[in-house]
Amino acid sequence: MWGLIDCDNFFCSCERVFRPDLERTPVVVLSNNDGCVVARSKEVKKMNIPEGLPYHEMLQQYPDSGIVAFSSNYSLYGDMSARVMAVLRTEAPAVLQYSIDEAFLDLSGMSCDNIKEWGEALCRKVRKWTGIPVSLGIAPTKTLAKVASRFAKEYPGYKKCCVIATEDQRIKALSLFPVNKVWGIGRRITKSLEYYGITNAHEFAWRPRSWIQTKYHITGVRTWMELNGENAIELDDLNSTTKKSIMTSRSFPGMIDNIESLTPHIANYAARCSLKLRRQNSACSLITVFVQSNHFRDDLEQYDNSMSHSFPTATNSVIEIVTEALNLLKKVFRKGIRYKRAGVMVSGICSAEAIQPDLFYYNAEQSQKFRNVSEAIDEINRRLGMDMITLASQHYGNTGADGKPVKFVDAIKRALKSPDYSTRVNDFKIKS
């Protein structure tokens, strides 16, 4: 069985954790430079305010709505995400984070008899320990778990946890689930399916596999298999299916206990993330590095940690991303721990053609140099082979990056940004 845990209205929920007075108040979070709405609370969604609406238009169209707006605070969101994942690891056998607000739980070996009660208790624990409301879907495949999580989020009767365990439950759930909401089915496929009269997930799953393969190729077949209860999506595929974040992580063949050996792993993961960003012509505003010990070795000291950095201006430069990943590694690394897994995740993704430079910290000349270097590396590697040209820090056996690392400013100046409550002690002030 797989579980998919999804933080409800994550960015808005993060803002509410330290502002309980906003619990029932409509809240929105804005993009860089307070441009447009990128996150909405459920109260705002009920007002039919669309995602992507320019902030100034929202003020004009809804002058007396009582909406409270916040600038993006990726330092806060990254830290709250790490806290949620840390709570999940206390209960779930294995946690596979695939975006800033979602994670798959590998529930293999768990009994299905009390799994619903276990899921409800897990959601309550996350809410109690972090303040973040979450919804959990449990099913035999990752795509079905996605379906179940949406039911858990939309219908209070499930008590935040929906389980699809039997064939009757699967058929009923898919019959009620719009096909355009299925994970892996985009706008183009939706239009094609509508042409053939397919409107819900069950109608899609009922079609013959040969018909699906002819029309929608391997991607459609994988989705079809998942909806029919067959696991077809590998863990490495998770990173390419989401547009909210990109993650590269691996378990090591052995265990690593020194930062010199960890450095090339993190550098390579970060370089892979930057390459994926450039391939899809996008850039990121936030990078997160995490490390984990071996949870199957009870005789060893256990340790999980992660840390995030917010870029002043969104980037896809391999130099900037790798440099900050190595800086974060130094902060999360702890001596005496034997590490089994590590990874890098980039989020706050936007189009590379629509990057909004920070007015105070943007260096156009340096940014262009980094962009040219990344493009040159990509072209050489495309012609001569993967990793023909890499950064020095990516070389296994190397002691790390040569020279002094480039420093970037942590904070972004935004008019409506909330304090960094959980990561900066001076920002946490209790009113007397």
C-alpha positions as CSV (number, residue, x, y, z in Angstrom):
1,M,0.0,0.0,0.0
2,W,1.0,3.6,-0.7
3,G,0.0,6.7,1.2
4,L,0.0,10.3,-0.3
5,I,0.0,13.0,2.3
6,D,-0.8,16.5,1.1
7,C,-0.6,19.7,3.2
8,D,-3.8,21.6,2.9
9,N,-3.3,25.0,1.3
10,F,0.3,24.8,2.4
11,F,1.6,28.3,2.0
12,C,-1.5,29.8,3.6
13,S,-1.4,27.3,6.4
14,C,2.2,28.2,7.1
15,E,1.2,31.8,7.5
16,R,-1.6,30.9,9.8
17,V,0.5,28.7,12.2
18,F,2.0,31.9,13.8
19,R,-1.1,34.0,13.1
20,P,-4.0,32.0,14.7
21,D,-6.2,35.1,14.4
22,L,-6.3,34.3,10.7
23,E,-7.8,30.8,11.1
24,R,-11.1,31.7,9.4
25,T,-9.9,34.7,7.5
26,P,-9.4,34.6,3.7
27,V,-5.6,34.5,3.0
28,V,-3.6,34.6,-0.2
29,V,0.2,34.3,-0.8
30,L,1.7,36.3,-3.7
31,S,4.5,35.6,-6.1
32,N,7.9,37.3,-6.2
33,N,7.6,41.1,-6.1
34,D,4.0,40.7,-5.0
35,G,2.9,40.2,-8.6
36,C,0.0,37.7,-8.5
37,V,-1.8,35.2,-6.4
38,V,0.0,31.8,-6.2
39,A,-1.7,30.3,-3.1
40,R,-5.3,30.6,-1.7
41,S,-7.0,29.5,1.4
42,K,-10.2,27.6,1.1
43,E,-12.2,30.8,2.0
44,V,-10.6,32.5,-1.0
45,K,-11.3,29.6,-3.3
46,K,-15.0,29.7,-2.3
47,M,-15.0,33.4,-3.5
48,N,-13.9,32.0,-7.0
49,I,-10.8,34.1,-7.0
50,P,-8.5,32.4,-9.6
51,E,-4.9,31.4,-9.0
52,G,-2.6,33.8,-11.0
53,L,-4.8,36.8,-10.6
54,P,-2.6,39.9,-10.4
55,Y,-2.6,41.4,-6.9
56,H,-3.6,44.9,-8.0
57,E,-6.6,43.5,-9.9
58,M,-7.6,41.5,-6.8
59,L,-7.6,44.7,-4.8
60,Q,-9.7,46.4,-7.3
61,Q,-12.2,43.6,-7.8
62,Y,-12.6,42.6,-4.2
63,P,-12.1,45.9,-2.2
64,D,-14.1,44.9,0.8
65,S,-13.4,41.1,0.9
66,G,-11.2,41.2,4.0
67,I,-8.5,39.2,2.3
68,V,-5.1,39.2,4.0
69,A,-2.2,39.0,1.6
70,F,1.4,37.8,2.2
71,S,4.5,38.0,0.1
72,S,6.2,34.6,-0.5
73,N,8.3,33.5,2.5
74,Y,10.2,30.5,1.2
75,S,12.4,30.3,4.3
76,L,9.3,29.8,6.4
77,Y,7.7,27.4,4.0
78,G,10.8,25.3,3.6
79,D,11.3,25.0,7.3
80,M,7.7,24.1,8.0
81,S,7.9,21.5,5.2
82,A,10.9,19.9,6.9
83,R,9.0,19.8,10.2
84,V,6.1,18.0,8.6
85,M,8.4,15.5,7.0
86,A,10.1,14.9,10.3
87,V,6.8,14.1,12.0
88,L,5.9,11.7,9.2
89,R,9.2,9.8,9.6
90,T,8.3,9.1,13.3
91,E,5.3,7.1,12.2
92,A,5.7,5.9,8.5
93,P,8.0,3.1,7.6
94,A,9.5,5.1,4.7
95,V,8.8,8.7,3.6
96,L,9.5,9.8,0.0
97,Q,9.1,13.6,-0.2
98,Y,8.4,14.7,-3.8
99,S,7.3,18.3,-3.4
100,I,7.4,20.9,-0.7
101,D,3.9,20.0,0.5
102,E,3.5,16.4,-0.5
103,A,5.1,13.1,0.3
104,F,4.5,9.4,-0.5
105,L,4.5,7.0,2.3
106,D,5.7,3.4,1.6
107,L,3.3,1.4,3.8
108,S,4.5,-2.1,2.6
109,G,4.1,-4.6,5.3
110,M,1.5,-2.7,7.3
111,S,-1.8,-4.5,8.1
112,C,-4.8,-3.1,6.3
113,D,-7.1,-3.9,9.3
114,N,-6.5,-0.7,11.2
115,I,-4.8,1.4,8.5
116,K,-7.7,3.9,8.4
117,E,-7.4,4.6,12.2
118,W,-3.6,4.8,11.8
119,G,-4.0,7.4,9.0
120,E,-6.4,9.5,11.0
121,A,-4.1,9.5,14.0
122,L,-1.1,10.5,11.8
123,C,-3.0,13.5,10.4
124,R,-3.9,14.6,13.9
125,K,-0.3,14.2,15.0
126,V,1.0,16.3,12.2
127,R,-1.6,19.0,12.9
128,K,-0.8,19.0,16.6
129,W,3.0,19.0,16.3
130,T,3.4,21.5,13.4
131,G,0.1,23.4,13.1
132,I,-0.2,22.3,9.4
133,P,-3.5,20.5,8.4
134,V,-2.8,17.5,6.1
135,S,-4.9,15.0,4.2
136,L,-3.9,11.4,3.6
137,G,-4.9,9.0,0.8
138,I,-4.0,5.3,1.0
139,A,-4.3,2.9,-1.9
140,P,-2.4,0.1,-3.7
141,T,-0.7,2.5,-6.2
142,K,0.6,6.0,-6.1
143,T,-2.0,7.4,-8.6
144,L,-4.9,5.8,-6.6
145,A,-3.4,7.3,-3.4
146,K,-3.5,10.7,-5.1
147,V,-7.2,10.1,-5.9
148,A,-7.9,9.1,-2.3
149,S,-6.0,12.1,-0.9
150,R,-8.3,14.5,-2.9
151,F,-11.4,12.8,-1.4
152,A,-9.8,13.1,2.1
153,K,-9.3,16.8,1.5
154,E,-12.7,17.6,0.0
155,Y,-15.0,15.5,2.2
156,P,-14.9,16.1,6.0
157,G,-16.6,12.7,6.6
158,Y,-13.3,10.9,5.9
159,K,-11.7,12.6,8.9
160,K,-8.6,13.6,6.7
161,C,-7.9,10.0,5.7
162,C,-9.4,8.1,2.8
163,V,-8.5,4.5,2.0
164,I,-9.1,2.7,-1.3
165,A,-8.5,-1.0,-0.5
166,T,-11.1,-3.0,-2.2
167,E,-12.2,-3.4,-5.9
168,D,-15.6,-1.9,-5.1
169,Q,-14.0,1.1,-3.4
170,R,-11.7,1.6,-6.4
171,I,-14.5,1.5,-8.9
172,K,-16.7,3.9,-6.9
173,A,-13.9,6.3,-6.3
174,L,-12.9,6.4,-10.0
175,S,-16.5,6.8,-11.1
176,L,-16.8,10.0,-9.0
177,F,-13.4,11.3,-10.0
178,P,-13.1,13.7,-13.0
179,V,-10.6,12.5,-15.5
180,N,-9.0,15.9,-15.8
181,K,-8.0,15.7,-12.1
182,V,-6.1,12.4,-12.5
183,W,-2.4,12.7,-11.8
184,G,-0.6,12.5,-15.1
185,I,-3.5,13.6,-17.4
186,G,-2.9,17.1,-18.7
187,R,-5.0,19.5,-20.7
188,R,-4.2,18.0,-24.1
189,I,-5.1,14.4,-23.1
190,T,-8.2,15.7,-21.4
191,K,-9.5,17.3,-24.5
192,S,-8.8,14.2,-26.5
193,L,-10.6,12.0,-23.9
194,E,-13.6,14.4,-23.9
195,Y,-13.8,13.9,-27.7
196,Y,-14.2,10.1,-27.0
197,G,-16.8,10.7,-24.3
198,I,-14.5,9.9,-21.4
199,T,-15.3,12.2,-18.4
200,N,-14.3,10.3,-15.3
201,A,-11.3,8.1,-14.2
202,H,-13.3,4.9,-14.3
203,E,-14.2,5.3,-18.0
204,F,-10.5,5.9,-18.7
205,A,-9.4,2.8,-16.7
206,W,-12.2,0.7,-18.3
207,R,-10.8,1.2,-21.8
208,P,-8.5,-1.6,-23.3
209,R,-4.8,-1.2,-22.7
210,S,-4.1,-1.4,-26.4
211,W,-6.4,1.5,-27.1
212,I,-4.7,3.6,-24.4
213,Q,-1.3,2.7,-25.8
214,T,-2.2,3.6,-29.3
215,K,-3.7,7.0,-28.3
216,Y,-1.5,8.1,-25.4
217,H,1.7,6.0,-25.5
218,I,3.7,4.9,-22.5
219,T,2.7,7.8,-20.3
220,G,-1.0,7.0,-20.7
221,V,-0.4,3.3,-20.2
222,R,1.3,4.0,-16.9
223,T,-1.6,6.0,-15.7
224,W,-4.0,3.4,-16.9
225,M,-2.1,0.6,-15.0
226,E,-2.0,2.7,-11.8
227,L,-5.7,3.3,-11.9
228,N,-6.3,-0.4,-12.4
229,G,-4.2,-1.2,-9.3
230,E,-0.8,-2.0,-10.9
231,N,2.2,-0.2,-9.7
232,A,3.8,1.4,-12.8
233,I,5.5,4.6,-11.6
234,E,9.0,4.3,-10.3
235,L,10.3,6.5,-7.5
236,D,12.6,8.4,-9.8
237,D,9.6,9.2,-12.0
238,L,8.0,11.1,-9.2
239,N,10.3,14.1,-9.7
240,S,9.4,14.6,-13.3
241,T,5.6,14.6,-12.8
242,T,5.3,17.6,-10.7
243,K,5.8,21.2,-11.7
244,K,5.9,22.5,-8.1
245,S,9.3,21.0,-7.3
246,I,12.1,18.8,-8.6
247,M,14.0,16.5,-6.4
248,T,17.1,14.3,-6.9
249,S,18.0,11.8,-4.1
250,R,19.6,8.4,-3.8
251,S,20.4,5.8,-1.1
252,F,24.2,5.1,-0.9
253,P,25.5,1.6,-1.5
254,G,27.2,1.7,1.9
255,M,27.1,4.4,4.6
256,I,29.0,7.7,4.7
257,D,30.3,9.3,7.8
258,N,32.3,12.3,6.5
259,I,31.4,15.5,4.7
260,E,34.1,15.1,2.2
261,S,32.5,12.0,0.8
262,L,29.0,13.5,1.0
263,T,30.0,16.7,-0.9
264,P,30.2,15.2,-4.5
265,H,26.9,13.4,-3.9
266,I,25.1,16.6,-3.0
267,A,26.9,18.5,-5.8
268,N,25.7,16.0,-8.4
269,Y,22.1,16.0,-7.1
270,A,22.0,19.8,-7.2
271,A,23.5,19.8,-10.7
272,R,20.9,17.3,-11.8
273,C,18.1,19.5,-10.4
274,S,19.5,22.6,-12.3
275,L,19.7,20.6,-15.5
276,K,16.1,19.5,-15.2
277,L,15.1,23.1,-14.6
278,R,16.9,24.2,-17.8
279,R,15.5,21.4,-19.8
280,Q,12.0,22.5,-19.0
281,N,12.9,26.2,-19.3
282,S,12.2,27.0,-15.7
283,A,14.0,28.4,-12.6
284,C,13.6,27.9,-8.9
285,S,13.4,30.3,-5.9
286,L,14.1,27.8,-3.1
287,I,16.6,24.9,-2.6
288,T,16.4,22.3,0.1
289,V,19.1,19.8,1.1
290,F,18.3,16.8,3.4
291,V,20.3,14.0,4.9
292,Q,19.2,10.8,6.6
293,S,20.8,8.0,8.6
294,N,20.0,4.3,8.2
295,H,16.6,3.7,9.8
296,F,17.0,0.0,9.5
297,R,20.1,0.0,11.8
298,D,18.7,0.3,15.3
299,D,22.2,-0.1,16.7
300,L,23.3,3.2,15.2
301,E,22.4,6.8,16.2
302,Q,19.5,8.1,14.1
303,Y,19.5,11.5,12.5
304,D,17.3,13.3,9.9
305,N,17.7,17.0,9.0
306,S,17.0,19.4,6.2
307,M,17.6,23.1,5.5
308,S,16.5,25.5,2.8
309,H,17.8,28.6,1.1
310,S,15.7,31.2,-0.7
311,F,17.3,32.8,-3.8
312,P,17.0,36.6,-4.2
313,T,16.2,36.0,-7.8
314,A,14.9,32.7,-9.3
315,T,17.7,30.8,-11.0
316,N,18.6,27.6,-12.9
317,S,22.3,28.2,-12.9
318,V,24.3,25.1,-12.1
319,I,26.9,27.3,-10.3
320,E,24.4,29.1,-8.0
321,I,22.4,26.0,-7.2
322,V,25.4,23.7,-6.5
323,T,27.1,26.4,-4.4
324,E,24.1,26.9,-2.2
325,A,23.5,23.2,-1.9
326,L,27.0,22.7,-0.5
327,N,26.5,25.6,1.9
328,L,23.4,23.9,3.2
329,L,25.2,20.6,3.5
330,K,27.7,22.2,5.9
331,K,24.8,23.3,8.1
332,V,22.9,20.0,8.2
333,F,25.9,17.7,8.5
334,R,26.6,16.3,11.9
335,K,29.8,14.4,12.8
336,G,29.4,10.9,14.1
337,I,26.4,10.0,12.0
338,R,26.5,7.3,9.3
339,Y,24.4,8.6,6.5
340,K,22.5,6.3,4.2
341,R,20.5,8.7,2.0
342,A,20.7,12.4,0.9
343,G,19.0,14.6,-1.6
344,V,18.4,18.0,-3.1
345,M,15.0,19.6,-3.9
346,V,14.3,22.8,-5.8
347,S,10.9,24.5,-5.6
348,G,9.2,27.8,-6.1
349,I,9.5,27.0,-9.8
350,C,8.6,29.6,-12.4
351,S,9.3,30.0,-16.1
352,A,12.8,31.0,-17.0
353,E,11.4,33.6,-19.4
354,A,9.4,35.3,-16.6
355,I,12.0,35.7,-13.9
356,Q,11.4,38.8,-11.8
357,P,14.8,40.2,-10.6
358,D,15.1,41.4,-7.1
359,L,15.6,45.2,-7.1
360,F,18.2,45.3,-4.4
361,Y,20.3,42.1,-4.8
362,Y,20.2,41.3,-8.6
363,N,23.5,41.4,-10.4
364,A,22.7,41.3,-14.1
365,E,26.3,40.9,-15.3
366,Q,27.0,38.0,-12.9
367,S,23.7,36.3,-13.7
368,Q,24.4,36.4,-17.4
369,K,27.8,34.9,-16.9
370,F,26.4,32.0,-14.8
371,R,23.7,31.5,-17.5
372,N,26.3,31.4,-20.3
373,V,28.4,28.9,-18.3
374,S,25.4,26.6,-17.7
375,E,24.4,26.8,-21.4
376,A,28.0,26.0,-22.5
377,I,28.2,23.0,-20.2
378,D,24.9,21.7,-21.5
379,E,25.9,22.0,-25.1
380,I,29.2,20.3,-24.6
381,N,27.6,17.5,-22.7
382,R,24.9,17.1,-25.3
383,R,27.5,16.7,-28.1
384,L,30.2,14.7,-26.3
385,G,28.3,12.8,-23.6
386,M,26.6,13.2,-20.2
387,D,28.9,14.7,-17.6
388,M,31.8,15.3,-20.0
389,I,32.0,18.7,-18.4
390,T,31.2,19.1,-14.6
391,L,32.0,21.3,-11.7
392,A,35.0,20.3,-9.6
393,S,32.8,19.6,-6.6
394,Q,31.0,16.9,-8.5
395,H,34.0,14.7,-8.8
396,Y,33.9,11.7,-6.4
397,G,37.0,11.6,-4.3
398,N,37.3,15.4,-4.5
399,T,37.4,17.3,-1.3
400,G,34.7,19.7,-2.4
401,A,34.4,23.0,-4.3
402,D,37.6,24.8,-5.2
403,G,38.0,28.4,-4.0
404,K,35.7,30.5,-1.9
405,P,32.0,29.8,-2.3
406,V,29.8,32.5,-3.6
407,K,27.5,34.0,-0.9
408,F,24.0,35.0,-1.6
409,V,21.6,37.1,0.5
410,D,19.1,35.0,2.3
411,A,16.2,37.4,2.5
412,I,14.2,39.0,-0.3
413,K,12.8,42.4,0.3
414,R,9.0,42.1,-0.1
415,A,6.4,44.6,1.2
416,L,4.0,41.9,2.7
417,K,6.5,39.3,3.8
418,S,5.8,37.7,7.2
419,P,8.7,37.3,9.7
420,D,10.9,34.2,9.6
421,Y,9.3,32.9,12.7
422,S,10.8,29.4,12.7
423,T,14.3,30.1,11.4
424,R,15.3,33.5,12.8
425,V,15.0,34.1,16.6
426,N,14.9,37.9,16.3
427,D,11.8,37.6,14.1
428,F,9.9,35.6,16.8
429,K,8.4,38.2,19.1
430,I,5.7,37.5,21.7
431,K,3.3,40.4,22.2
432,S,3.0,41.4,25.9
